[in-house]
Amino acid sequence: AGAWETLSPSYVVAHDKQTGDVVWKTPRMTGGDAEQCDAYTTPVFGVHDGRTEMVVMGGNRLDAYDPADGRQLWSLDGLVGGRTITGPTVAHGLAYVTVGMRGPLHAVKLGASGSRTADEAVTWKDDHNTPDTCCPVVAGGLLFVVTDNGIATCYDAADGTLKWRKRLAGETYKASPGAADGRVYFLSREGLCTVVSAADGFELVAENRLDDEFMASPAVSDGRIFLRGRRALYAVGR
């Protein structure tokens, strides 16, 4: 047992999906303190120059691992906030990540190695109207986010240029927006789904309501949108 195991251990682990056996387990002691250590995020995968990176956010750190053997590829510390709910989104060679407790939104370059500084790693950032819960979504060359109180924002995904910002009709948002077929879907906790064009100008397509409460993010498959409410699972199609 290593010294890290005497603390409250943080780690990333890979299992053989057929047998459940541990393939590798890598300590992830970030130096975060108290509630800053708490993270509710999901690892995501990106490919840069042919190399697959597993990107993890939490504990005031964004870092990446080789999914084959668990080796840490790079780390960016200093993303200090509180507990982290908003997970990273990867597209266009960048990881889009929000610092915990409604901190700044960062676009971080993939494909590095070792310990990194913000000056080198961060392509752009914004600290206005950032979410506490909802993850960003990319559609084409645009990045969309929504705050927990319903302010939606569209950025140029490459350089962070603000394209539009709009307060939606829903009251609160916990589900991450979904993107499919040239549209973006913002689902409020109260069941209002605001559909907009995935465009650099705000274009409202529809507002639809279901009589349920929604915390889970929409999932899209085979021409249908699946929505998990408190009372039922809904499949919405044409």
Disulfide bonds with the S-S distance in Angstrom:
none
